[in-house]
Amino acid sequence: MEIRNNDKTLVTKTNRVFDYDRIWLGAVLGIVAPILTMLAFYYFNFSHISILKFIEHLFAVHIQSSLLSLSVVSNLLVFFVFIWTEKYQSARGVLMSTFLYGGLVVYLKFFA
């Protein structure tokens, strides 16, 4: 932002604007988006039971990894929003958190 004084000299005023191109921001959004997707799935389909019963049901019928892998698809939206707005570091953070979820899905599928 530029401000002109009466004597025609230029004075610059710096505004601190939040920089959305950060790896940590993409990682946090990449972790939160699947959780919100799973909560929306619970709310729209199983809100008649408690969330703890819902989680117990997921583990009882061994579909926790399937639901988690479907929830991670929501990271595509976050990833492409960062790509379209040229926030490549944030997109890298989303990709990193997606790989972390992938490791969790493999663990739940084969070892839990």
N, C-alpha and C positions, 0 to 999 in steps of 0.2 A: 504494500500500500504506500502510495507516495503522497506527501503533503507539501504544498508550496507555501513558503513564507512570503511575507510582504516584499522582501528584498529580492525576490525571484530566485532564491537558492532552493535547492531540492533537499528535502529531509526525508529519509526513508524510515518508515515505521515497520518493524517486523512483527507479523502475526504468526504465532505458533499454531500451525495447522497439523492435525493428526495425520500421520503418514500411514496409509492403509497397506502399503507394500512391505510387510514384515512377515518373516517366516513364522514367528510365534503366533501372530494373529490368524494365519491360515491354519496352523496346527490346532489352535483352540476351537476355531469354527469347524474344522474337520472332525474334532472329537464331539462337539456339542450337537451337530446336525443329525447324526444317526441316533443319538439319545432322544432328541426331540421327535424324530420319526417313529421310534419305538413307542414313545409315550402317546403319540397320536394314534398309532395302531391299537394300543391298549384302550385308549379312551373311546374310540369309535366301535371297537369290536367286543371288548371285555370289561366295560366299565361297571357291569353288574356284580363283579367280584373284586376283591381287594387286589392291590398290585402285588402283594406277597404271594397270594394264591395263584395269580397269573404267572409269576416267575417260577413257582413250584410246578405248575402245569407244563411250562416250557421244558423244564428239565426232566419231568416225568415221561413225556412223550418224545424226548430227544430232538426237539426242533429249535433249540436255542441258537444253534449255529446258523440255521437257515434264516431265522428272523433277523439275526444280526447281519448276515450278509446282504439281505434285502434292504435293511436299513442303511447300510453303507452306500447304497446307490444314490442316496440323497446328497452325498458328497460330490457327485457329478455336477449338480446344479451349482454348488458353491465353487467348485473348481472352474467351471466354465464362466461364471460371473467374473472371477478374478482374471481369467485369460482374456475375456472380451474387454475388460477395463485396463488391460496391460499391467496388472499387478502380479508380476511373475514370481516374486519372492513369496507372496501369500499363497499363490497356487502351488508352489513347492511345499509349503507347510501343510496344505490340504492333502497333497499326495503322500507326504510322510505319515500323516495320521491315518490315511487309508491303508497304507502298508502295515501300520501297527494293528489296525482292526483285522486285516487279513491274517496276521499271525495269531490273533485271538480266535478267529474263526477256525483256523486249522487246529489250534489247541482244543477248542470245544468239540470239534468234530471227531477227533481221533483219540484224545486223552481224557476227556471228561465224561 
